[in-house]
Amino acid sequence: MAPGFTQLDWLRKTTQVDLDTLDLSVAEKFGPFVDCTSNQGIVWAEASRSENIDVVKRAAQWAKEIESDESKQVVRGTKILMALLSVRALPHLTGRVLLQTSMRTAHDTKGTVEDALSIIAAYELVKPDLPRSRICIKIPSTWEGLEACRILTAEHGINTLATTMFNTEQAIVASEAGCVFVSPYLNELGVHFSGEVDQDKGFGVIREIFEYFESTGSKTKLKTASFTNTEEILLLAGAHSTTIPPRFIEALSQMPADPATEPPYQPLSKDASKRRPVDEAAFRRALDNNANVSRKMKEAVEVFLGFEIKLEELIQAQLNQ
């Protein structure tokens, strides 16, 4: 065993390791990472810290200056705030920054496309020299959301990631839509707030998606997410990429590892005959026939919407001053 070689080192050797926080101190201490992922909850956690009040004020002021319609300033300011916090990680990344579209448009294709474009516009405002190739937009894996991914990819050349994913059918449609990544959740979102245990973890679904992508030669890759401990992360090593929250990055950096250990996930041979396109009817059946998946999807949308509202309240408070 190499001295000083940790599980974080081993994971980086076997898997693309991404940062699942906007806490700049984590990026500085443990970087470089490849991508930096976030969502409305992650943005709110960072924006609500007292040391970031100036960033919130700047976002609100910027919205006032560029948006003459007062009714649109809150949403504009929220997007600017998200982008301001996100780009700070760039010096510690070799890949992309990711932000998530509004949950209000989760079942609205046109609305999701417009919201994604507004996020791109916010990035271009706060960092004009940032190429679009280094931006990826996270979009919920509803049928409408995945149609938006298709449009954004084909018509706008925007990288997309299909998130809030809980079954293989969602991943197949995302692949056909041209998503760069899919993020199947290992654990349902609610367990991160309730302390409960997900009795239906996504190990089987993640394995099935990985094998489908590998065998069909899909350009779409996995970015595993939503962990409750380091063991879960290590059990998915080799599954393309993984995005990890701060407490587990810290823990993995202190755990010794054997560099010769093989990851559980290995590349597979191609077999195009395994490709099985999923149409809208089959997609909706797969959700409707699995009450647990439907519940997890609904819960994720509701949780992220709640944080989205909190972010808007931060901006509104500054606009009122």
C-alpha positions in Angstrom: 0.0 0.0 0.0 1.5 3.3 -1.1 2.1 5.6 1.9 -0.3 8.5 2.1 -2.5 7.0 -0.7 -6.1 7.7 0.2 -9.6 6.6 -1.0 -10.0 10.0 -2.6 -6.8 9.4 -4.5 -8.0 5.9 -5.5 -11.4 7.3 -6.6 -9.7 9.9 -8.8 -7.7 7.1 -10.4 -10.8 5.1 -11.3 -13.6 7.7 -11.7 -14.1 11.3 -12.6 -14.5 13.1 -9.3 -16.7 16.2 -9.1 -17.5 18.6 -6.4 -21.1 18.8 -5.1 -20.9 22.1 -3.3 -20.4 25.8 -3.9 -18.3 26.2 -0.8 -15.1 27.7 -2.2 -13.0 26.5 0.7 -13.6 22.9 -0.2 -12.6 23.4 -3.8 -9.4 25.2 -2.6 -8.5 22.5 -0.1 -9.2 19.4 -2.1 -9.1 20.5 -5.7 -8.6 20.3 -8.6 -11.9 18.6 -9.4 -13.4 18.0 -12.8 -16.9 19.4 -12.7 -18.8 21.4 -10.0 -22.4 20.5 -9.6 -25.1 22.3 -7.7 -28.9 22.7 -7.3 -31.2 25.2 -5.6 -30.5 23.7 -2.2 -26.7 23.9 -2.6 -27.0 27.5 -3.9 -29.2 28.5 -1.0 -26.9 26.9 1.5 -24.0 29.1 0.2 -26.0 32.2 -0.5 -27.5 32.3 3.0 -24.1 32.4 4.7 -23.4 35.8 6.3 -20.0 36.0 4.5 -21.8 35.9 1.1 -24.2 38.8 1.7 -22.2 41.0 -0.6 -22.7 38.5 -3.4 -26.4 38.5 -2.9 -26.4 42.3 -2.9 -24.4 42.4 -6.1 -26.8 40.0 -7.8 -29.9 42.1 -6.7 -28.2 45.3 -7.8 -27.3 43.8 -11.2 -30.9 42.7 -11.7 -32.1 46.2 -11.0 -29.7 47.7 -13.5 -30.4 45.3 -16.4 -34.1 44.4 -15.9 -36.5 47.4 -16.2 -39.5 45.2 -15.5 -39.7 45.1 -11.7 -41.8 41.9 -11.8 -38.9 40.1 -13.4 -36.1 41.4 -11.2 -36.4 38.6 -8.6 -36.0 35.8 -11.1 -33.2 37.6 -12.9 -31.4 38.3 -9.7 -31.7 34.7 -8.6 -30.1 33.5 -11.8 -27.3 36.0 -11.5 -26.8 34.9 -7.9 -26.5 31.3 -8.9 -24.0 32.1 -11.6 -21.9 34.4 -9.3 -21.5 31.6 -6.7 -20.9 28.9 -9.3 -18.1 30.6 -11.3 -16.0 31.0 -8.2 -15.0 27.3 -8.4 -13.6 27.6 -11.9 -9.9 28.0 -10.9 -10.2 24.7 -9.2 -11.9 22.8 -12.0 -10.7 21.2 -15.2 -14.3 20.7 -16.5 -17.7 22.3 -16.2 -19.8 24.3 -13.9 -23.4 23.1 -13.5 -26.6 24.9 -12.4 -30.2 23.5 -12.3 -33.3 24.9 -14.1 -36.4 26.0 -12.2 -38.6 23.3 -10.8 -41.6 25.5 -11.8 -41.0 24.4 -15.3 -40.3 20.8 -14.6 -43.3 19.7 -16.7 -43.0 22.5 -19.3 -40.7 22.0 -22.2 -40.8 25.6 -23.6 -40.4 27.0 -20.1 -37.5 24.8 -19.3 -35.7 25.8 -22.5 -36.3 29.5 -21.7 -35.1 29.0 -18.1 -31.9 27.2 -19.3 -31.2 30.0 -21.7 -31.6 32.5 -18.9 -29.0 30.6 -16.9 -26.6 30.7 -19.8 -27.3 34.5 -20.1 -26.5 34.9 -16.4 -23.1 33.0 -16.8 -22.3 35.2 -19.8 -23.1 38.3 -17.8 -21.0 37.5 -14.8 -18.1 35.9 -16.7 -18.1 36.9 -20.4 -15.0 34.9 -21.2 -16.5 31.6 -20.0 -17.0 29.4 -23.1 -20.4 27.6 -23.3 -18.4 24.3 -23.5 -17.6 24.7 -19.8 -21.3 25.1 -18.8 -23.8 22.3 -18.3 -27.4 22.8 -17.4 -29.1 20.3 -15.1 -32.7 19.5 -16.0 -35.3 17.3 -14.2 -35.9 13.9 -15.9 -39.6 14.5 -16.7 -40.7 13.8 -20.3 -41.0 17.5 -20.8 -37.6 18.2 -19.3 -35.9 15.6 -21.5 -37.6 17.1 -24.5 -36.1 20.4 -23.5 -32.6 18.7 -23.3 -33.1 17.6 -26.9 -33.9 21.1 -28.0 -31.1 22.7 -26.1 -28.6 20.2 -27.4 -29.7 20.2 -31.0 -30.7 23.9 -31.5 -28.5 25.7 -29.1 -25.4 23.6 -28.6 -25.9 23.6 -24.8 -24.6 20.8 -22.6 -27.3 19.2 -20.5 -27.5 16.8 -17.6 -30.7 14.9 -16.8 -31.2 14.9 -13.0 -33.7 13.7 -10.5 -33.5 10.3 -12.2 -34.7 7.1 -10.7 -35.3 4.6 -13.5 -33.6 3.3 -16.6 -36.2 4.6 -19.0 -35.4 8.1 -18.0 -31.7 7.4 -18.8 -32.4 6.0 -22.2 -34.5 8.9 -23.2 -31.8 11.3 -21.9 -29.3 9.5 -24.0 -31.4 9.8 -27.1 -31.9 13.5 -26.3 -28.1 14.0 -26.4 -27.5 14.7 -22.7 -23.8 14.8 -21.7 -24.6 13.2 -18.4 -27.4 11.6 -16.4 -27.5 11.7 -12.6 -29.4 8.7 -11.2 -29.9 9.3 -7.5 -28.7 6.5 -5.3 -30.9 7.7 -2.4 -34.1 9.6 -2.6 -33.7 13.3 -1.9 -35.7 13.4 1.3 -33.4 11.2 3.3 -30.8 14.0 3.4 -33.2 16.1 5.5 -35.2 13.5 7.4 -32.3 11.2 8.5 -34.3 8.2 7.4 -33.0 5.4 5.3 -34.0 4.8 1.7 -35.3 1.3 1.6 -35.1 1.2 -2.2 -31.6 2.5 -3.0 -30.7 2.8 -6.7 -27.8 0.4 -6.9 -29.7 -1.9 -9.4 -30.9 1.0 -11.6 -27.4 2.6 -11.7 -25.9 -0.8 -12.7 -28.5 -1.2 -15.4 -28.0 2.3 -16.8 -24.2 1.8 -16.8 -24.4 -1.5 -18.7 -26.9 0.0 -21.2 -24.7 3.0 -21.9 -21.6 0.9 -22.1 -23.1 -1.9 -24.4 -24.8 0.6 -26.7 -21.8 2.9 -27.0 -23.8 5.9 -25.7 -22.0 9.2 -25.6 -24.0 10.0 -22.5 -22.2 9.2 -19.2 -23.2 8.6 -15.6 -22.6 11.1 -12.9 -23.7 9.3 -9.7 -25.2 11.4 -6.9 -27.1 11.5 -3.7 -25.0 9.6 -1.2 -25.5 9.0 2.6 -22.0 7.5 3.3 -18.6 6.9 1.8 -19.2 3.2 1.3 -21.9 4.0 -1.2 -19.5 6.2 -3.2 -16.8 3.5 -3.3 -19.3 0.8 -4.4 -20.0 2.9 -7.5 -16.4 3.6 -8.4 -15.7 3.2 -12.1 -19.2 4.3 -13.1 -17.9 7.2 -15.3 -18.2 10.0 -12.7 -19.4 10.8 -9.3 -20.3 14.1 -7.6 -19.5 14.2 -3.9 -20.5 16.6 -1.0 -17.9 18.1 1.3 -18.2 15.9 4.3 -17.5 12.8 2.2 -14.6 14.4 0.3 -13.1 15.1 3.7 -13.7 11.6 4.9 -12.3 9.9 1.8 -9.2 12.1 2.0 -8.4 10.5 5.4 -9.1 6.9 4.5 -6.1 4.7 3.4 -6.5 2.8 0.1 -4.7 0.2 -1.9 -3.9 1.7 -5.4 -4.0 -1.8 -6.9 -7.7 -2.3 -6.0 -9.9 -2.7 -9.1 -13.1 -0.6 -9.2 -16.5 -2.4 -9.1 -17.5 -0.9 -12.5 -15.4 -1.8 -15.5 -15.8 -0.9 -19.2 -18.0 -3.4 -21.2 -17.9 -4.6 -24.8 -20.3 -2.9 -27.3 -23.4 -4.6 -28.5 -25.6 -2.3 -30.5 -28.4 -4.8 -30.6 -29.2 -4.0 -26.9 -30.4 -0.5 -27.8 -34.1 -0.1 -27.0 -35.6 3.3 -27.7 -38.3 4.4 -25.3 -41.2 6.4 -26.6 -43.4 8.7 -24.5 -46.0 6.1 -23.8 -43.4 3.6 -22.5 -41.7 6.4 -20.5 -44.9 7.4 -18.7 -45.9 3.8 -18.1 -42.6 3.2 -16.4 -43.3 6.1 -14.0 -47.0 5.4 -13.5 -46.4 1.7 -12.8 -43.8 2.3 -10.1 -45.3 4.4 -7.3 -42.0 4.6 -5.5 -40.3 6.2 -8.5 -43.2 8.6 -9.0 -43.1 9.6 -5.3 -39.3 10.2 -5.4 -39.6 12.3 -8.5 -42.4 14.4 -7.0 -40.6 14.8 -3.8 -37.4 16.0 -5.5 -39.2 18.6 -7.5 -41.0 19.9 -4.4 -37.8 20.1 -2.3 -35.9 22.0 -4.9 -38.8 24.3 -5.5 -38.8 25.1 -1.8 -35.1 26.1 -1.9 -35.8 28.1 -5.1 -38.4 30.1 -3.3 -35.9 30.8 -0.4 -33.4 32.0 -2.9 -35.9 34.4 -4.4 -36.7 35.7 -0.9 -33.0 36.5 -0.4 -33.0 38.6 -3.6 -36.4 40.2 -2.9 -35.1 41.3 0.5 -32.2 43.1 -1.2 -34.4 44.6 -3.9 -36.7 46.1 -1.2 -33.8 48.0 0.4 
